[in-house]
Amino acid sequence: MLGPEISILVVDDDSINRMLLQAVLKKHGATVFIAMDGRQALDMVREEPSVDIVLMDMKMPVMDGYEATRSIKKTHPRLPVIAQTAFASTDERAAAFEAGCDALVAKPINIEELLRTICAFISNDS
């Protein structure tokens, strides 16, 4: 269980992905915020200081996950950003980490892997 004291911002332009991630994370006890693109993610991070972790889709319209992550890290360098991408090639992984992502999970997302990744940041933060 993650617990309601853990707030996760899910950023994804795909409504089905958002719904699935929100359902899984809430089932495991987390508080979940939603953004549909990188610009909304930046606004949410500014408006919701309780966000503990960002789960960032990398390919989105308006503002992609790379640009959003760079912007988030400028103002919140310790806020963990976990990239989620269907394009988990070596180049994509390198680009995600170069943008400031702290971890990466490949789509389709393995829920157990995602939860382990999130828990690693929670335990590191304690």
Sequence and secondary structure as in RCSB ss.txt:
>XXXX:A:sequence
MLGPEISILVVDDDSINRMLLQAVLKKHGATVFIAMDGRQALDMVREEPSVDIVLMDMKMPVMDGYEATRSIKKT
HPRLPVIAQTAFASTDERAAAFEAGCDALVAKPINIEELLRTICAFISNDS
>XXXX:A:secstr
   TT EEEEE S HHHHHHHHHHHHHTT EEEEESSHHHHHHHHHH TT  EEEEESS SSS HHHHHHHHHHH
 TTS EEEEES  SHHHHHHHHHHT SEEEESS  HHHHHHHHHHHHHHH 
